[in-house]
Amino acid sequence: MESTVHQHLKHQAVLWLKDKMTDLCAAEVKLSIQRRKRTADAVGINMKRKESRIIEVKATRQDFLRDDVLKSDFGYHTASHYAYILTPEGLLNKSEIPAGYGLLEADRYDRIKVVKRPVKNKKPALKLETLIKRTGRAATNAYLFQQESRLSKDETDGVFKKKPIAHLVRATCPECKKRRPYVLPVEAKAAVCTTPRCQTMIELAKARPFHTASYNQQFLNDLQQALEKKEDYL
């Protein structure tokens, strides 16, 4: 399972690439290098310079030491013009970095500095067009996943989903195209758009609804108790 530090550094890698005048960048880009499948932590493309950069994140020394890909003939440094390893500050020495790679370090405040510059690969194993296609696909997937996750996030963490009597649903009206939340009975098959002057009947089966939360009798009991004791909290 990916650690919080690794996930955070991966995001910082994309931000760093974007800051370096990169036109297209994404995390978790799936590649095929010499018929071997790899997933690059971050990839950046500069269209004007026709250059590609790959960043591999290492959050711990153990992660770095057990990665045989970095030192192999089919590592990330062979696939792009420039390749870097990004680590927390002070994790690795420059002498440990495999040939061809640069070393980036992020301090406690996510300020990234270049500790060792990479060696430019003038003939990458992957064509720039291939990297553009793969990076664009990863960026699109990330955007769609982010939007879907935002719409379907359960703010109650599923505490009241056992034996639900109602759902909080987000649905898009086919007429006004507004996506709004609706509290509906579990068996509901439709909802009336709450946008003023619309009032269109939304068929949930066709509207790709997002069930963002569920409520049961326990929720109603807790809500009633909170209302009854309202004065105690003031």
Backbone hydrogen bonds, N-H to C=O, Kabsch-Sander energy under -0.5 kcal/mol:
donor,donor_aa,acceptor,acceptor_aa,energy
7,Q,3,S,-2.3
8,H,4,T,-2.4
9,L,5,V,-2.7
10,K,6,H,-2.1
11,H,7,Q,-1.6
12,Q,8,H,-2.0
13,A,9,L,-2.1
14,V,10,K,-1.6
15,L,11,H,-2.0
16,W,12,Q,-2.4
17,L,13,A,-2.3
18,K,14,V,-2.4
19,D,15,L,-2.1
20,K,16,W,-1.1
20,K,17,L,-0.5
21,M,18,K,-0.7
22,T,17,L,-0.9
22,T,18,K,-0.6
23,D,45,I,-1.8
24,L,45,I,-1.8
26,A,43,V,-1.9
28,E,41,D,-1.4
29,V,40,A,-2.1
30,K,28,E,-0.6
31,L,38,R,-3.6
33,I,36,R,-2.9
34,Q,32,S,-0.6
36,R,33,I,-1.3
37,K,35,R,-0.5
38,R,31,L,-2.8
40,A,29,V,-2.7
42,A,55,I,-1.3
43,V,26,A,-2.5
44,G,53,R,-2.8
45,I,24,L,-3.0
46,N,51,E,-2.9
47,M,45,I,-0.7
50,K,46,N,-1.3
51,E,46,N,-1.8
53,R,44,G,-2.5
54,I,82,Y,-2.2
55,I,42,A,-2.8
56,E,84,Y,-2.7
57,V,55,I,-0.5
58,K,86,L,-2.8
64,F,60,T,-1.5
65,L,61,R,-3.0
66,R,62,Q,-1.9
67,D,64,F,-1.0
68,D,66,R,-1.1
72,S,69,V,-1.1
75,G,72,S,-1.0
78,T,75,G,-1.4
79,A,75,G,-0.5
79,A,76,Y,-0.9
80,S,76,Y,-1.1
81,H,52,S,-0.6
82,Y,52,S,-1.7
84,Y,54,I,-2.7
85,I,102,G,-2.1
86,L,56,E,-2.3
87,T,104,L,-2.2
89,E,106,A,-1.8
91,L,88,P,-1.7
96,E,93,N,-1.5
97,I,93,N,-0.5
97,I,94,K,-1.1
101,Y,98,P,-1.5
102,G,83,A,-2.3
103,L,116,K,-2.2
104,L,85,I,-3.1
105,E,113,K,-2.2
106,A,87,T,-2.2
107,D,111,R,-1.9
110,D,107,D,-2.0
112,I,110,D,-0.6
113,K,105,E,-2.3
115,V,103,L,-2.6
115,V,113,K,-0.8
116,K,103,L,-1.7
119,V,100,G,-1.6
120,K,118,P,-0.5
121,N,81,H,-2.8
122,K,120,K,-0.8
125,A,78,T,-3.9
126,L,79,A,-0.6
131,L,127,K,-1.9
132,I,128,L,-2.5
133,K,129,E,-2.1
134,R,130,T,-2.5
135,T,131,L,-2.7
136,G,132,I,-2.5
137,R,133,K,-2.0
138,A,134,R,-2.1
139,A,135,T,-2.5
140,T,136,G,-2.2
141,N,137,R,-2.5
142,A,138,A,-2.3
143,Y,139,A,-2.1
144,L,140,T,-2.5
145,F,141,N,-2.5
146,Q,142,A,-2.2
147,Q,143,Y,-2.3
148,E,144,L,-2.7
149,S,145,F,-2.6
150,R,146,Q,-2.2
151,L,147,Q,-2.1
152,S,148,E,-1.7
153,K,149,S,-0.8
155,E,153,K,-0.9
157,D,154,D,-1.5
159,V,156,T,-1.5
161,K,158,G,-1.2
165,I,215,Y,-3.2
166,A,215,Y,-1.6
167,H,184,L,-2.8
168,L,213,A,-3.1
169,V,167,H,-0.7
169,V,182,Y,-3.3
170,R,210,F,-2.5
171,A,169,V,-0.5
171,A,180,R,-2.0
172,T,207,A,-0.8
173,C,178,K,-2.1
177,K,173,C,-1.4
180,R,171,A,-2.0
180,R,178,K,-0.6
182,Y,169,V,-2.7
184,L,167,H,-2.7
184,L,182,Y,-0.7
186,V,165,I,-0.9
188,A,185,P,-1.7
191,A,202,I,-1.8
193,C,191,A,-0.5
193,C,200,T,-3.1
198,C,195,T,-1.9
199,Q,195,T,-0.9
202,I,191,A,-3.9
202,I,200,T,-0.5
203,E,201,M,-0.6
204,L,189,K,-1.6
204,L,202,I,-0.9
205,A,189,K,-0.6
206,K,203,E,-1.5
207,A,203,E,-1.0
210,F,170,R,-2.5
211,H,209,P,-0.6
212,T,168,L,-2.3
212,T,210,F,-1.0
213,A,168,L,-1.2
215,Y,166,A,-2.8
220,L,216,N,-1.6
221,N,217,Q,-2.5
222,D,218,Q,-2.6
223,L,219,F,-2.6
224,Q,220,L,-2.6
225,Q,221,N,-2.3
226,A,222,D,-2.1
227,L,223,L,-2.0
228,E,224,Q,-2.2
229,K,225,Q,-1.7
230,K,227,L,-1.1
232,D,229,K,-1.1
233,Y,229,K,-0.7
233,Y,230,K,-1.3
234,L,231,E,-0.9
